[in-house]
Amino acid sequence: MSERFFPSRPDIHPKIYAYKLIGIADKEWLLKIGYTTKEHACSRIDEQTKTTRLQYELVVEEDAIRNDGSTFMDHQIHEYLKKKNIRHIEWERFECSKRDVLSEIHAVR
């Protein structure tokens, strides 16, 4: 019989991130909110932007882990923002602030 009561957690570090594009006038005021299991959010953002050579500014990078050890996804943050009537412009882009995103991350935790 095993002495271990709980299975070990996988070695992943899920993150919620938000970034804004630089130099694109109609998108500079939008935050793209996403999820990644990569160690750094910039690695994931680079995958999304490098072929287009778009520049971006990382605004939020927070662990997507609750206090009880469970994880959550970006779509949960999207839903919280929508419920607060924060304008959802396209796909995963919202007309919101860093404070809005952080507030919703903390609400999900």
Secondary structure, DSSP 8 states (H G I E B T S, - for coil): --S-SS----S---EEEEEEEES-TTTTT-EEEEEE-SSSHHHHHHHHHTTTT-EEEEEEEEE-B-TTS-B--HHHHHHHHHHTT--EEETTEES--HHHHHHHHHHH-
